[in-house]
Amino acid sequence: MAGDLHHLFLSFGVVWGSSLIFAQEPEPAANFYLVLAMLAGLGCVAVIAGAAHKFVIWAFLGAISLPTLGFIFATPYVPSLAMGLSVVIYVLVIGYCGHLVNDLLVKTLTLQYKNQKLNHEISALLNDHYESLESLRFLVNRMGSGVAMFDQKNNLVTWNKAYEDIFGYPKDFLQPGVPLRELLEWYLSRFDKNKVEIKAEIAKILEKLDRGRKKKFLNTEFDLPDGRIYDLRIDYLPDGETIYSFSDVTHRAKASTDALVKMTQLDPLTSMPNRLMFRRELKKRLLRSETTGRPIAILLVNIDTFKTINEMYGHATGDRVIVQMGEKLCSLAEQDDFVARFGGDEFAVITQRLTTKDKVLEYARQVQNSFRQPMKLGGKEIILELSIGATLYPDDQGSPDQLVRNAGIALGKAKQEGGTAIVMFNWHMQEELKDKTTLVTDIRTSMETSQFVLHYQPQIDLKSRQICGVEALMRWNHPQRGWISPGEFIPLAEWSKQIIPLTEQLLPEACIQAQVWAAQRIKPVPISVNISPMHFHDKGFVDFVRECLEEASLAPELLELEITEGIVMSKTEDVMSTLRGLSELGVRLSIDDFGTGYSSLTYLRRLPISKLKIDQAFVRDMIQEKEAQSVIEAIIRLGHSFNLEVIAEGIETAEQLKMLAAMNCDQAQGFYIGRPLSAADITEWIRTHSG
């Protein structure tokens, strides 16, 4: 359209200009046509000049058309009406053309403006995109993780520098379009594999990658030849492309390995070697000893009072005791020694500095003496009493496990001797252990055949010298071995937890015997029975005692249960609940072997205790040792200050009895007064000694 108008105006301009240039001297009529020509020319000029705005076009056309119309109507020889109408039509046509030119011009300019603005926006976007792309490329290259993208055909698209560094590709090896298979071939060739192996491995890898495509991602881990470990995550994009992300997990894997090693070889509380690591070390030293001939001493060290420490101060303090003990043992060790914790309160030592059993015993005494000084923990002073069992290779032959077992047998022997002892293993102990194992089995069988019976030992009042009670003592009449000492079978029954069914079998019998004496109109005699600490963790024990009393129709005050200091000092809810329940039944409670533990005066005052029994070890030594006398006097004063009765056990001489009476002890029990007797014999004894 614009081109047509352009050519039209150009043609009209040429004709119009030529007519003016070549026109002759005008005639009057010619003047009229000359005016029309000028009108036409000026009209075209008006259209072109005013095309920028429509109002300007009409302003120009009006200015040139009105005079022309006046001229036409003033000229006599011109048909004014026809020509005037022609001029109006011409002006309207020219005006319409001006409108078209104006619209075309406005649209052209608008389009040019929009194109220019769009070009600026595109340019700005391209600049921003370029900067973002550069920033993204910079960030990706700065990532510690390797990243690579592959297309639908598993050809390399792009990657970052970390990816290059991870695999150490040759210079210019990575190029867009490199197939994944070629990259895998290069990677696998570093493992010294032949072509057949590489081909099979690639097929396996590609199959695994295809399986991952179903889940949209794949996680795996692989090792590099230099020992680095990488975690690989593959993300499968909807368009078929894949993104590979490689993260170095060498340190994490090493930390996990170290943690696993620590868990399997180190004790978690003390960070000392554990039993497994001790066994490996002992095995290595035994192999070397076969060549060098150097002896190997193995010592097992155990805290005798650790259970009491836990009960008195809590397990947190017990843990701190274990840690400090481990540190102390390590400080006593020399460079070639090996110290480990077996668990609980048991430690083990390997040393090759000691060539004879006498030297092993001397070293063990040094270890024991080093713990004589109280251990200070949070304002508390705790004295550790240690038992030590030891064995010496090659005097004692055996595998690592056998040697540790030998030291364990010796340790068990030391604890059976009352603790704070040092025992060297000998082969007789092995036979003793076999006997004990047999006894444990026999205990179970003997309960079924009623081989266990009760004997009763009398107790007297030291002022009136009259019987004031009896203690029911367990005895075992073994069909092959005869009477077995309680000191031999009761610890085994405790260890095998058969003491509970034993007590359940014999406590009802004791209650019935006390009621029998009452029915025979013998002076009411309270009967005391030792109760294992295990019963105090049995929620049904109070009900069991109630049933025993009810079935025997025995008054509760005629039954006295002897408990250990450790039970009294325990803070567990089970124990406290049981003690309260027994007290509510009306049963009397006494503390057996008082003075050998760590009783708290506060608990003596708060708990329903009615009697303290002085341990026979103090009574045995009271004549020769002033310290034993002082301890007994202190216990008697302490008991009386809490309105408790005090009884001494283990009286074997008249001198001991006399001295205890002088100390104002309330009651006494022992061989000098009367040995444990059967029910029939003690009944006769009671009748004879009742005033």
Residue pairs with C-beta under 8 A, 6 or more apart in sequence:
1 100
1 104
2 101
2 104
2 108
5 97
5 100
5 101
5 104
9 44
9 47
9 48
12 40
12 44
13 41
13 44
16 37
16 40
16 41
16 44
17 41
19 37
20 34
20 37
20 41
23 30
23 34
24 30
26 34
28 77
29 77
29 78
32 71
32 72
32 75
32 77
32 78
32 83
35 68
35 71
35 72
36 68
36 83
36 87
39 64
39 65
39 68
39 87
39 90
40 90
42 60
42 64
43 60
43 61
43 64
43 65
43 90
43 91
43 94
44 94
45 60
46 57
46 60
46 61
46 63
46 64
46 94
46 98
47 57
47 60
47 61
47 94
47 95
47 97
47 98
47 101
48 101
49 56
49 60
50 56
50 57
50 58
50 59
50 60
50 98
51 57
51 98
51 101
51 102
51 105
52 102
52 105
53 102
54 98
54 99
54 102
57 95
57 98
57 99
57 102
58 95
58 98
61 91
61 94
61 95
61 98
65 87
65 88
65 91
68 87
69 84
69 87
69 88
72 78
72 80
72 83
72 84
72 87
73 80
73 84
140 147
140 160
141 160
141 161
141 162
143 160
143 162
144 162
144 247
144 248
145 162
145 245
145 246
145 247
145 248
146 159
146 160
146 162
146 163
146 164
146 165
146 166
146 167
146 230
146 244
146 245
146 246
147 159
147 160
147 162
147 163
147 243
147 244
147 245
147 246
148 156
148 158
148 159
148 160
148 163
148 243
148 244
149 156
149 157
149 158
149 159
149 241
149 242
149 243
149 244
150 156
150 157
150 180
150 241
150 242
150 244
151 157
151 240
151 241
152 239
152 240
152 241
153 179
154 179
154 180
154 181
154 206
154 242
155 176
155 177
155 178
155 179
155 180
156 174
156 175
156 176
156 177
156 178
156 179
156 180
156 183
157 176
157 241
158 176
159 174
162 246
163 174
163 244
163 246
164 174
166 224
166 230
166 246
166 248
167 183
167 187
167 224
169 183
169 186
173 186
180 206
181 202
181 206
184 198
184 201
184 202
184 205
185 198
185 202
188 197
188 198
188 201
188 202
189 198
190 225
191 225
193 201
208 218
208 220
209 218
209 234
209 242
211 218
212 218
212 234
212 236
213 236
216 235
216 236
217 233
217 234
217 235
217 236
218 232
218 233
218 234
218 236
219 231
219 232
219 233
219 234
220 231
220 232
221 229
221 230
221 231
221 232
221 249
222 229
222 230
222 232
223 229
223 230
224 230
227 250
228 248
228 250
229 248
229 249
229 250
229 253
230 246
230 247
230 248
230 249
230 250
231 246
231 247
231 249
232 244
232 245
232 246
233 244
233 245
233 247
234 242
234 243
234 244
234 245
235 242
235 243
235 245
236 242
237 243
262 268
262 271
264 274
264 276
265 273
265 274
265 276
265 277
266 272
266 273
266 274
266 277
267 273
267 274
267 326
267 340
267 341
267 343
269 319
269 322
269 323
269 341
270 322
270 323
270 326
270 327
270 341
272 326
272 330
272 339
272 340
272 341
273 281
273 338
273 339
273 340
273 341
274 340
274 341
274 342
274 343
275 340
275 342
275 343
275 348
277 340
278 338
278 340
278 342
278 348
278 350
278 404
279 400
279 401
279 404
281 338
281 340
281 350
282 296
282 298
282 350
282 400
282 403
282 404
283 400
285 296
285 350
285 352
286 296
286 393
286 400
286 403
288 294
289 295
289 296
289 352
289 393
289 394
294 352
295 352
295 354
295 355
295 392
295 393
295 394
295 395
296 350
296 351
296 352
296 392
296 393
296 403
297 349
297 350
297 351
297 352
297 354
297 360
297 363
297 390
297 391
297 392
297 393
298 348
298 349
298 350
298 390
298 391
298 392
298 393
298 403
298 404
298 406
298 407
299 348
299 349
299 351
299 360
299 363
299 364
299 367
299 388
299 389
299 390
299 407
300 342
300 346
300 347
300 348
300 388
300 389
300 390
300 404
300 407
300 408
300 410
300 411
301 329
301 346
301 347
301 348
301 349
301 367
301 386
301 387
301 388
302 345
302 346
302 347
302 386
302 387
302 388
302 389
302 411
302 414
302 415
303 309
303 321
303 325
303 345
303 384
303 385
303 386
304 385
304 386
304 387
304 415
304 419
304 420
305 383
305 384
305 385
305 419
305 597
305 598
306 318
306 321
306 344
306 345
307 566
308 565
308 566
308 569
308 597
308 598
309 317
309 318
309 321
309 382
309 598
310 317
310 318
311 566
311 569
311 570
311 571
312 569
312 598
312 600
313 377
313 380
313 382
314 571
317 377
317 378
317 380
317 382
320 377
320 378
321 375
321 377
321 382
321 384
322 341
322 345
324 375
324 377
325 345
325 347
325 371
325 375
325 384
326 339
326 341
326 347
328 370
328 371
329 339
329 347
329 349
329 367
330 339
332 366
332 367
332 370
333 339
333 349
333 351
334 351
334 353
336 351
336 352
336 353
337 349
337 350
337 351
337 353
338 349
338 350
338 351
339 347
339 348
339 349
339 350
340 347
340 348
340 349
341 347
341 348
342 348
346 411
348 404
348 407
349 367
351 363
353 363
354 360
354 363
354 392
356 392
357 390
357 392
357 395
357 424
360 390
360 392
360 424
361 390
361 422
361 424
364 388
364 390
364 422
365 422
367 386
367 388
368 386
368 388
368 420
368 422
371 383
371 384
371 385
371 386
372 383
374 381
374 382
374 383
375 381
375 382
375 383
375 384
376 382
385 419
385 420
386 420
387 411
387 414
387 415
387 419
387 420
387 421
387 422
388 411
388 414
388 421
388 422
388 423
389 407
389 408
389 409
389 410
389 411
389 412
389 413
389 414
389 422
389 423
389 425
390 407
390 410
390 422
390 423
390 424
390 425
391 403
391 406
391 407
391 410
391 424
391 425
392 424
393 403
396 403
396 406
396 425
396 427
398 405
398 406
406 425
406 429
406 430
407 425
409 425
409 429
409 430
409 433
410 423
410 424
410 425
410 429
411 423
412 433
413 421
413 423
413 429
413 432
414 421
414 422
414 423
415 421
416 491
417 423
436 492
439 484
439 488
439 489
439 492
440 492
440 495
440 496
440 498
442 478
443 476
443 489
443 492
443 493
443 496
443 498
443 502
444 498
446 452
446 476
446 478
447 498
447 501
447 502
447 505
451 476
451 477
451 478
451 479
452 474
452 475
452 476
452 502
452 505
452 506
453 474
453 475
453 476
453 477
453 678
454 472
454 473
454 474
454 475
454 506
454 509
454 510
454 513
454 679
455 472
455 473
455 475
455 676
455 677
455 678
455 682
456 470
456 471
456 472
456 473
456 513
456 527
456 676
456 677
456 678
456 679
456 682
457 470
457 471
457 473
457 669
457 674
457 675
457 676
457 677
458 467
458 469
458 470
458 669
458 673
458 674
458 682
458 685
458 686
458 689
459 467
459 468
459 469
459 470
459 471
459 528
459 647
459 667
459 668
459 669
459 673
460 466
460 467
460 468
460 667
460 668
460 669
460 673
460 689
461 467
461 468
461 666
461 667
462 657
462 660
462 661
462 665
462 666
462 667
462 668
463 661
463 666
464 691
466 689
466 690
466 691
467 523
467 525
467 686
467 689
467 690
468 525
468 526
468 667
469 525
469 526
469 527
469 528
469 560
469 667
470 525
470 526
470 527
470 528
470 682
470 686
471 527
471 528
471 529
471 530
471 562
471 669
472 506
472 510
472 513
472 527
472 528
472 529
473 486
473 530
473 676
474 486
474 490
474 502
474 506
474 530
475 483
475 486
475 676
476 483
476 484
476 486
476 489
477 483
477 484
478 484
490 499
493 499
493 502
494 532
494 534
497 534
499 532
499 534
500 532
500 534
500 535
500 538
503 529
503 531
503 532
503 535
504 544
506 529
507 529
507 544
507 545
507 548
508 548
508 551
508 552
510 527
510 529
510 559
511 527
511 548
511 549
511 551
511 552
511 554
511 559
512 551
512 552
512 554
513 527
513 679
514 525
514 526
514 527
514 552
514 554
514 558
514 559
515 552
515 553
515 554
517 524
517 525
517 683
517 686
518 524
518 554
518 558
520 683
522 683
522 686
522 687
522 690
523 686
523 690
524 555
524 558
525 558
525 686
526 557
526 558
526 559
526 560
526 588
527 558
527 559
527 560
528 560
528 561
528 562
528 590
529 559
529 560
529 561
529 562
530 562
530 592
531 561
531 562
531 563
533 563
533 564
533 566
533 567
535 541
535 578
536 563
536 567
536 570
536 574
536 575
536 578
536 579
537 572
537 574
537 575
538 544
538 578
539 574
539 577
539 578
541 578
542 578
542 581
542 582
542 585
545 559
545 561
545 582
545 585
545 587
546 585
548 554
548 559
549 555
549 556
549 559
549 585
549 587
555 586
556 585
556 586
556 587
557 586
557 587
557 588
559 587
559 588
560 587
560 588
560 589
560 590
560 610
560 611
561 582
561 587
561 588
561 589
561 590
562 590
562 591
562 592
562 613
563 589
563 590
563 591
563 592
564 591
564 592
564 593
564 597
565 591
565 593
565 594
565 596
565 597
565 598
565 599
566 597
567 575
567 579
568 591
568 599
568 603
568 604
568 607
568 609
569 597
569 598
569 599
569 600
569 603
570 576
579 589
579 607
579 608
580 608
582 589
582 608
583 589
583 608
588 610
588 611
589 607
589 608
589 609
589 610
589 611
590 609
590 610
590 611
590 612
590 613
590 647
591 599
591 609
591 611
591 612
591 613
592 613
593 613
593 615
593 616
594 612
594 613
594 614
594 615
594 635
595 614
595 615
595 618
595 631
595 635
596 615
596 617
601 638
604 638
604 642
604 644
605 642
609 642
609 644
610 644
610 645
611 639
611 644
611 645
611 646
611 647
612 635
612 638
612 639
612 644
612 645
612 646
612 647
613 646
613 647
613 648
613 649
614 632
614 635
614 636
614 646
614 647
614 648
614 649
614 665
615 649
615 650
616 648
616 649
616 650
616 670
617 650
618 628
618 631
618 632
618 635
619 628
619 632
619 648
619 649
619 650
619 651
619 656
619 660
619 670
620 628
620 650
620 652
621 627
621 628
622 628
622 629
622 632
622 656
622 659
623 653
623 655
623 656
623 659
629 659
632 648
632 660
632 663
632 665
633 663
635 646
636 646
636 663
636 664
636 665
639 645
639 646
640 646
640 664
645 666
645 667
646 665
646 666
646 667
647 665
647 666
647 667
647 668
647 669
648 660
648 665
648 667
648 668
648 669
648 670
649 668
649 669
649 670
650 669
650 670
651 657
651 660
651 668
651 669
651 670
651 671
651 672
651 673
652 670
652 671
652 672
653 672
654 672
656 670
656 672
657 668
657 672
657 673
660 668
674 685
677 685
